[in-house]
């Protein structure tokens, strides 16, 4: 798993347990209607985590979940738009900020974890059909 989820995504997931409700809360109810009936929230979260790992983002966000939903729905235009947006979004690092927590993504251990996760995710991506 990534190092966690953003506060906003955790709040959305804690309030909603059904996939259409989660996507509605994120502002994309129409995508939920185009998803295959077999798509579950657990599968979508797994795919979203893969998207976050490919980009070396330490936290799973709503944007990763939406990208996974667009891929499941097969919406090529939105896939391209969100992929480009996420690829341009680096993890924020402030020069004045010091990593405080033992499990911080900015500490050497966190960076090694992110690097290993990204490497594994990109290998998985290459072997996908």
C-alpha positions as CSV (number, residue, x, y, z in Angstrom):
1,X,0.0,0.0,0.0
2,X,1.0,3.6,-0.5
3,X,1.9,5.5,2.7
4,X,-1.8,6.4,3.1
5,X,-4.7,8.3,1.7
6,X,-5.3,12.1,1.7
7,X,-7.6,13.5,4.3
8,X,-10.3,14.3,1.8
9,X,-10.3,10.8,0.3
10,X,-10.3,9.2,3.8
11,X,-13.4,11.4,4.6
12,X,-15.2,10.4,1.4
13,X,-14.4,6.7,2.0
14,X,-15.5,6.8,5.6
15,X,-18.8,8.4,4.8
16,X,-19.6,6.1,1.8
17,X,-19.1,2.4,1.2
18,X,-20.7,2.1,-2.2
19,X,-18.8,2.9,-5.4
20,X,-21.5,5.2,-7.0
21,X,-21.7,7.3,-3.7
22,X,-17.9,7.7,-3.6
23,X,-17.7,8.9,-7.2
24,X,-20.7,11.1,-6.6
25,X,-18.9,12.7,-3.7
26,X,-15.9,13.3,-5.8
27,X,-18.1,14.9,-8.4
28,X,-18.2,12.2,-11.1
29,X,-21.5,10.4,-10.7
30,X,-21.8,10.0,-14.5
31,X,-18.6,7.8,-14.5
32,X,-20.2,5.4,-12.0
33,X,-23.0,4.8,-14.4
34,X,-20.6,3.8,-17.2
35,X,-18.5,1.4,-15.1
36,X,-19.0,-2.3,-15.7
37,X,-21.3,-3.9,-13.2
38,X,-18.6,-6.1,-11.9
39,X,-16.4,-3.2,-10.8
40,X,-16.1,-3.0,-7.0
41,X,-14.8,-0.2,-4.8
42,X,-12.0,-2.5,-3.6
43,X,-10.9,-3.2,-7.2
44,X,-11.0,0.5,-8.0
45,X,-9.0,1.4,-4.9
46,X,-6.4,-1.2,-5.8
47,X,-6.1,0.2,-9.4
48,X,-5.9,3.8,-7.9
49,X,-3.1,2.7,-5.6
50,X,-1.3,1.3,-8.7
51,X,-1.7,4.7,-10.4
52,X,-0.3,6.5,-7.4
53,X,2.7,4.1,-7.2
54,X,3.5,4.6,-10.9
55,X,3.8,8.3,-10.3
56,X,5.7,7.9,-7.0
57,X,3.0,9.8,-5.1
58,X,3.2,8.9,-1.4
59,X,-0.6,9.3,-0.7
60,X,-3.6,8.0,-2.5
61,X,-5.9,10.8,-3.6
62,X,-9.3,11.3,-5.2
63,X,-7.5,12.0,-8.5
64,X,-5.9,8.6,-8.5
65,X,-9.3,7.0,-7.8
66,X,-10.9,9.0,-10.6
67,X,-8.2,8.0,-13.1
68,X,-8.8,4.3,-12.2
69,X,-12.5,4.8,-12.7
70,X,-11.9,6.4,-16.1
71,X,-9.7,3.5,-17.1
72,X,-12.3,1.0,-16.0
73,X,-15.0,2.9,-17.9
74,X,-12.8,3.2,-21.0
75,X,-13.1,7.0,-21.3
76,X,-9.9,7.7,-23.3
77,X,-10.3,11.5,-23.3
78,X,-10.5,11.7,-19.5
79,X,-7.8,9.1,-19.1
80,X,-5.4,11.2,-21.2
81,X,-6.4,14.4,-19.4
82,X,-6.0,13.0,-15.9
83,X,-2.8,11.0,-16.7
84,X,-1.2,14.2,-18.0
85,X,-2.4,16.2,-14.9
86,X,-1.1,13.6,-12.5
87,X,2.2,13.2,-14.3
88,X,2.8,16.9,-14.0
89,X,2.0,16.9,-10.2
90,X,5.0,16.2,-8.1
91,X,4.8,15.4,-4.4
92,X,5.0,18.8,-2.6
93,X,8.2,19.5,-0.8
94,X,8.8,22.8,1.1
95,X,12.4,23.8,1.7
96,X,11.6,24.9,5.2
97,X,9.7,21.8,6.1
98,X,11.5,19.1,8.0
99,X,10.1,15.5,8.1
100,X,8.9,15.1,11.6
101,X,7.3,11.6,11.8
102,X,9.2,8.4,11.7
103,X,7.2,7.2,8.7
104,X,7.4,10.5,6.8
105,X,7.6,10.1,3.0
106,X,10.5,12.6,2.9
107,X,12.8,10.7,5.1
108,X,15.3,8.3,3.4
109,X,13.3,5.3,4.4
110,X,10.1,6.7,2.9
111,X,12.0,7.6,-0.3
112,X,13.3,4.1,-0.6
113,X,9.8,2.7,-0.1
114,X,8.4,5.0,-2.8
115,X,11.2,4.1,-5.2
116,X,10.7,0.4,-4.7
117,X,6.9,0.7,-5.1
118,X,7.3,2.8,-8.3
119,X,9.7,0.3,-9.8
120,X,7.3,-2.6,-9.0
121,X,4.3,-0.7,-10.4
122,X,6.1,0.2,-13.6
123,X,7.1,-3.4,-14.2
124,X,3.5,-4.5,-13.6
125,X,2.4,-1.8,-16.1
126,X,4.7,-3.1,-18.8
127,X,3.4,-6.7,-18.3
128,X,-0.3,-5.7,-18.5
129,X,-2.1,-6.8,-21.7
